[in-house]
């Protein structure tokens, strides 16, 4: 039975730094610091498993330094790790600076993550898979972009739907909008946040941006933070969802939580509106805990 969700993406060691006051230059600033498993791909996979997908797998490249720890954490979250161990590069690390408003700023060392390459991909990875999700981070470096492109082409050849999360407005702007859209052409679902949607279209209004993007992608879901999310298809917005009101402490991974729950709901037969609501509930839960994974995962 083809029922698995395969995430091709990144697994990262997150160092989450929650500080109530702005960092003071050249001296100390009190902070709460935690080392947690993360990465957009890993987070999506864990939230999809948390949302009820019975078979979630992730292909990613990690250094030998943290490989065993990440494998244990993924298995504990109900995800099957397909991690390639890199003996030359360390596991990707992100320092997430989270301020008193729960907004985060990332300092990123991509390490082994973007060294995923064509040799790490095999069409056999699609056995039993009903959907492939690609982390947009992979498209920002040559080797990992080639691996992601191979995964996209192989999935399309087999008729397996593919979703893509653009991942980072900063990296996207540096890489180039036209290049990115060309690289992900053929994907079935695009899952940008409002900033990424605006960058991809040049349209500041999320509804207009989503509608425009849906001319190129069959389904587009745009996350709006505390304002919820909207879904567009065939050039128009077809669904909106509100986000539950919560006390946010860390916005890291909220978009990944939305994506994981959205995909899990769609793969279980939910409508776009139902999937967006499920995604918003997961995103709201994510901001109430440090890091980008479900609590305890």
C-alpha positions in Angstrom: 0.0 0.0 0.0 1.4 3.4 -1.0 0.7 5.6 2.1 4.0 7.0 3.2 5.0 10.6 3.3 8.7 11.1 2.3 10.3 14.3 3.4 13.5 15.2 1.6 15.1 18.0 3.5 17.3 19.1 6.4 17.9 17.9 9.9 19.6 20.5 12.1 20.8 20.9 15.6 19.0 24.0 17.0 20.5 26.2 19.7 17.5 28.2 20.9 18.4 31.3 22.8 15.4 33.0 24.4 16.3 36.5 25.6 13.9 39.0 27.3 16.1 42.0 26.6 18.1 42.9 23.5 21.6 41.4 23.5 24.0 43.9 25.2 27.1 44.5 23.1 30.5 43.4 24.6 29.0 42.1 27.9 26.5 39.5 29.2 22.8 39.2 28.5 20.7 36.8 30.5 19.1 34.1 28.4 17.5 30.6 28.4 19.5 28.4 26.1 18.4 24.9 24.9 19.9 22.5 22.4 17.1 20.8 20.4 16.5 18.8 17.3 15.3 20.9 14.4 15.6 21.6 10.7 12.6 22.5 8.4 12.5 19.0 7.0 12.8 17.2 10.3 10.2 19.5 11.9 7.7 18.9 9.1 8.2 15.1 9.4 7.7 15.2 13.1 4.5 17.3 13.0 3.1 15.1 10.2 3.7 12.0 12.4 2.2 13.9 15.4 -0.8 14.6 13.2 -1.6 11.0 12.5 0.4 9.9 9.5 1.3 6.3 10.1 4.4 6.2 7.9 6.6 9.3 7.7 10.2 9.1 6.4 12.9 11.7 6.1 16.0 11.7 3.8 18.7 14.1 5.0 22.4 14.4 5.4 24.0 14.9 8.8 27.5 14.8 10.2 28.7 11.9 12.2 28.9 14.2 15.3 25.1 14.3 15.9 23.8 11.6 13.7 22.9 9.0 16.4 21.2 11.7 18.5 19.1 12.9 15.6 18.1 9.3 14.6 16.9 8.6 18.2 14.9 11.8 18.3 13.2 11.2 15.0 12.3 7.6 15.9 10.9 8.8 19.2 8.7 11.2 17.3 7.4 8.4 15.0 9.5 9.2 12.0 11.7 6.8 10.1 15.1 8.4 9.6 16.9 7.8 6.3 20.0 9.8 7.3 23.1 9.9 5.3 26.2 10.3 7.5 28.7 12.8 6.3 32.3 12.2 7.5 33.6 15.5 6.2 31.1 18.1 7.4 29.4 18.6 10.7 25.7 18.5 11.2 23.9 21.7 10.3 23.5 24.1 13.2 21.2 27.0 13.7 21.3 29.5 16.5 17.8 30.9 16.9 17.7 34.2 18.8 14.2 34.5 20.2 13.1 37.8 21.6 10.4 38.8 24.1 7.8 38.9 21.4 8.6 35.3 20.3 10.1 36.5 17.0 13.2 34.7 16.0 16.4 35.5 14.1 18.5 32.7 12.7 22.2 32.3 12.4 22.7 29.4 10.1 25.6 27.0 9.5 24.3 24.6 6.8 27.0 22.1 7.4 26.2 18.7 6.0 22.6 19.5 5.2 23.2 21.1 1.8 25.7 18.5 0.9 22.9 16.1 0.2 23.6 15.0 -3.4 22.5 12.9 -6.4 24.3 9.9 -5.0 22.1 10.1 -1.9 18.9 9.8 -4.0 17.5 6.6 -5.4 14.1 6.0 -7.0 13.7 3.0 -4.7 13.1 5.6 -1.9 9.6 6.1 -3.5 8.5 2.6 -2.8 5.3 2.8 -0.7 5.3 6.6 -0.9 2.1 8.5 -1.6 3.5 12.0 -1.3 7.0 13.7 -1.4 7.7 16.9 0.4 10.8 18.9 -0.4 12.4 21.5 1.9 13.1 24.7 0.0 16.5 25.0 1.7 17.8 22.2 -0.6 17.4 24.4 -3.7 19.9 27.0 -2.4 23.1 25.0 -3.0 24.2 23.1 -6.0 24.6 19.5 -4.7 21.4 19.5 -2.7 19.5 21.3 -5.5 20.4 18.4 -7.8 19.2 15.8 -5.3 15.9 17.7 -4.8 15.5 18.0 -8.6 16.0 14.3 -9.0 13.5 13.6 -6.3 11.0 15.9 -7.9 11.4 14.4 -11.4 11.3 10.8 -10.1 8.1 11.5 -8.1 6.4 13.1 -11.1 7.4 10.2 -13.3 5.6 7.8 -10.9 2.6 10.1 -10.4 3.5 10.9 -6.8 2.4 14.4 -5.8 5.1 16.8 -4.5 5.0 19.8 -2.2 7.6 22.4 -1.6 8.2 24.9 1.2 10.2 27.9 0.0 11.8 27.9 3.4 13.6 31.3 3.7 12.8 34.7 2.3 16.5 35.7 2.9 18.0 32.8 1.0 15.3 33.0 -1.6 16.1 36.6 -2.4 19.8 35.8 -2.7 19.1 32.8 -4.9 16.7 34.6 -7.2 12.9 34.3 -7.6 13.0 33.2 -11.3 15.6 30.5 -10.6 13.6 29.2 -7.7 10.3 29.0 -9.6 12.1 27.3 -12.4 13.7 24.8 -10.1 10.4 23.8 -8.4 8.3 23.8 -11.6 6.0 20.8 -11.6 5.4 20.7 -7.9 1.7 20.2 -6.9 1.6 22.1 -3.6 3.5 25.3 -2.6 3.6 26.3 1.0 5.1 29.8 1.5 4.7 32.2 4.3 3.4 35.7 3.6 6.9 37.2 3.1 7.9 34.4 0.7 4.7 34.7 -1.3 5.2 38.5 -1.6 8.8 37.9 -2.8 7.8 35.3 -5.3 5.1 37.4 -6.9 5.9 41.0 -6.2 2.5 41.4 -4.6 2.3 42.5 -1.0 -1.3 41.3 -0.4 -1.2 37.6 0.6 -4.5 36.9 -1.1 -3.3 38.4 -4.4 0.0 36.6 -4.1 -1.6 33.2 -3.4 -4.0 33.6 -6.3 -1.1 34.5 -8.7 1.0 31.6 -7.5 -1.9 29.2 -7.9 -1.7 29.7 -11.7 1.6 27.9 -11.6 0.9 25.4 -8.7 -2.4 23.5 -8.4 -2.6 24.2 -4.6 -1.0 27.1 -2.7 -1.3 27.5 1.1 0.1 30.8 2.5 0.7 31.1 6.3 -0.1 34.4 7.9 1.3 33.9 11.4 -1.3 34.8 14.1 -3.7 35.7 11.3 -4.0 32.1 10.2 -3.6 30.9 6.6 -5.3 31.0 3.2 -5.4 28.5 0.4 -5.6 29.3 -3.3 -6.3 27.2 -6.4 -6.9 28.0 -10.1 -6.2 31.7 -9.6 -8.5 32.4 -6.6 -8.5 32.0 -2.8 -10.7 29.0 -2.0 -10.3 28.7 1.8 -9.2 30.7 4.8 -8.4 29.5 8.3 -8.0 31.3 11.6 -5.3 30.5 14.1 -6.2 29.7 17.8 -5.2 32.5 20.2 -2.2 31.3 22.3 0.6 32.8 24.3 3.6 32.5 22.0 7.0 32.0 23.5 9.0 30.9 20.3 7.9 31.2 16.7 10.6 28.8 15.5 9.1 26.1 13.4 5.5 27.4 13.3 5.5 27.2 9.5 6.9 23.7 9.6 4.2 22.6 12.0 1.6 24.0 9.7 3.1 22.2 6.7 3.3 18.9 8.5 -0.2 19.0 9.8 -1.6 20.4 6.5 0.0 17.6 4.5 -1.1 14.9 7.0 -4.7 16.2 6.8 -4.7 16.4 3.0 -3.3 12.9 2.7 -6.1 11.7 5.0 -8.7 13.2 2.7 -9.3 16.6 4.3 -10.5 19.5 2.2 -8.2 22.5 1.7 -10.1 24.4 4.4 -9.9 21.4 6.8 -6.2 21.0 6.1 -5.5 24.7 6.6 -7.4 24.6 9.9 -5.3 21.5 11.0 -2.2 23.4 10.0 -3.1 26.5 12.0 -3.8 24.4 15.1 -0.4 22.8 14.8 1.3 26.1 14.2 -0.4 27.6 17.3 0.8 24.7 19.4 4.3 25.0 18.0 4.7 28.6 19.2 3.9 27.6 22.8 7.1 25.5 23.2 10.8 26.2 22.5 12.1 24.9 19.2 10.4 23.7 16.1 9.3 20.1 17.1 6.2 18.9 19.1 6.6 19.1 22.8 8.7 16.2 24.1 9.9 15.3 20.6 
